[in-house]
């Protein structure tokens, strides 16, 4: 392996790093937009991170950001998972987005009346 190969590898790594930074910034901008839309909602609310797709949705309760739900493909029909904001890892598998959103709310200490 020569110096040119090493330089090329470093350039590719730098481009991948820059792409990741741009992707994360875009994700955060989308989250901020949805949080503004849901800020005055009461109770459980979901908002699409990508307006044309329901695959990933931000979840709030009384305007408080709890995390997100997302559609997982695989198996016969796929499922929905809940991802708490504080943990960032999927928990549970649910048949519907509403079931996943309520599970997320319960995991975050919210009951049907919003009490902690």
N, C-alpha and C positions, 0 to 999 in steps of 0.2 A: 504494500500500500504506500503510495507516494504522498507528498505534501498536497498535491492537487486533490486527491481523494479526501484527505482530512479536511481541507478547506471546503470542499463540496458538502461533506457531511455536516460541518458546522453551519453552513449556510441553510441547508435543509432544516436543521434543528431550529435555527433562528426563525425561519419562516413559520414552522409549526407552532412555535411559542407565540409569535405575533398573532397568528390565526386564533389561537386559544384565548388570548387577551381580548381580541375583538369579539369573539363569540360570548365570553363572559359579560362583557360590557353590554352587548345587545340583550342578553338574558335579563340583566339587571334593569335596563331601560323598560323592557316589556313588563317586568314585575312592578316597577314603579307606576306605569300607566294603569295596570289593572288595579293596584292598590288604591290609586286615586279614584277610580270608578267605584270601588266597593267601600270606600271610607265611611260613607254615611248609611250603609245598609244595616238592618237590624237582623239578628239571628244568623243562621248559617247562609253563606253566599259563596258562589263559585264564579270565577271569571276565566275565560280562555286566555292563555298566554299568547297563542297564535290565533288571531280572529277567524281564520278560515278553517280551524281544526279544533275539535274538542279533546284531542288526545292528551294534552297537559292543561290542567286548570289550577289556578291559584285558589286557595280556600281561606275565607275569613269568617270570623264570628263577631258580630257587632263591630265590624270594621277592623278587628284585630287579625293580623296575618298569622295563620296557624301552620301553613305549609302548602303542599300541593298534592293533587291526585293525578295519576297518569294511567293510561291504557297500556297494558302489557299484552303483546301478542304471544302466541304459542299455545300449545294444547289445542283442544277442539275449538274453543270459543274465545280464548284469551280471558283477561280479567282486568280489574282495576286495582291499583295499589295506592296506599296513603303514604305520604312522605312528610313527616313532621319537620318544620322549619329548623328546629334546634338540632336535629339529629342528621338529617340529610340522607337517611337510608329508608328504603321502602319497608313498610310493616303491613302485614296482612294481605290477603287477596280477597277481592269482593266482586260480586256479580254486576254491580251497577256503580256509576259515579256517585250517586246519592249515598249508597251504602258506604262507599269509601270515604266520602266527605264527613258523614256522621261518625264513623270510626275514628277519623282524625280528630274531630272535635272532642270526642270522649277521651282520646289519648292525651289531649291538651287540657283536660280538666273541665270541659264544658259539658253540661247536660242539656236536655231539651229546653230548659228555661234559661240557659246561659250562665248558671251559677257555677262557681268554682268549688 
